[in-house]
């Protein structure tokens, strides 16, 4: 990793940003709240998506656009039922995301970055329908890269390369903002810096102090 003499990392110019959990409130909390609504272990939906191989395969196929929302919902509802949670398939992804809200402070930060001359690419693993409702993606970012559209999902290094290519910047000029370390690790494999997002104020500070990206 390139560093400056004062310990800051190499100055960069461009920003790649996740959607769920960064521009929105926590996806993990929303999924946990949904799990609690089922009356059993609130961690069940997340645990299945993390550790249950059939559920993981469904998620990967859905995020890459190989199966549509309805197919994912049918498959994941069945996995939940196998593990004791009775749930209707129709509208499942919308119910899982019902607790999420847009973080207005992050919208402000992204707008400030663009006004300051730092191009922004949205790099998002798609999930269900209505995920991006209420947000004008074209006004949010200079480039929008959605996993189901390009057929590749994070943390594959190729999806980050596509974003950089569309921004016309080298990976070494970019920083990825994400709430999941595994996605930052994927970006780092091609030289993209990383900010692990916990809140807009801290992300703004890290961009400025570590990478010289001021807004």
Buried (B, 14 or more C-beta within 10 A) or exposed (E): EEEEEEEEBBEBBBBBBBBBBBBBBBBBEBBBBBBBBBEBBBBBBBBBBEEBEEBBEBBBBBBBBBBEBBBBBBBBBBBBEEBEBEBEBEBBBBBBBBBBEBBEEBBEBBBEBBEEEBBBBBBBBBBBBEBBEEBEBEEBBBBBBBBBEBEBBBBBBBBBBBBBBBBEBBBBBBBBBBBBEEBBBBBBEBBBBBBBBEEBEEBBEBBEBBBBBEB
